[in-house]
Amino acid sequence: MRLGTVVLTCAMVAALPALAATAPRVSVTSLADIAVPDHPYDENADANAAVAEAFAKARAEHKRVLIDLGGNWCPDCRILAGVMKLPEVQRFVDAHYVEVSVDVGRFNRNLQIPARFGITRRLEGVPSVLIADPDGTLVDAGHIAALADARSMTPQAIADWLAQWAS
């Protein structure tokens, strides 16, 4: 192997997030086999309080925070919520994250939450998923819109994406 190839390979590996957890094996292979909730986002919730509570719990439990930004009108958001409610995925999320869902309406509500992480431009899509350490450091920067097309993914692919950020 040439030195340039070794350096490039090392740089590519270093740029990937550490795979700290093995994704759960999802029991369904098709999104058609999941229950898709109608209203997974509480439009009347106090997002600031919910996020603050999630960070406090994450510090106490030494877990990362998973903030699911979405809206009840969004099919991809509802699909993500349905996959996350599968028992094996829910157990995985509960073991590795403190999860909080935040309703962003039609990009006109609770935008102070992504702004805390320096995301002040319009979200690229929803769902947008913010994964943060308990100290507030965003760990999935540049990847928050990766699940915005959840309807084109398999349930296993969604679980695999969640696993790559688990601590």
Secondary structure, 3 states (H helix, E strand, C coil): CCHHHHHHHHHHHHHCCCCCCCCCCCCCCCHHHCCCCCCCCCCCCCHHHHHHHHHHHHHHHCCEEEEEEECCCCHHHHHHHHHHCCHHHHHHHHHHEEEEEEECCCCCCCCHHHHCCCCCCCCCCCCEEEEECCCCCECCCCCCCCCCCHHHCCHHHHHHHHHHCCC
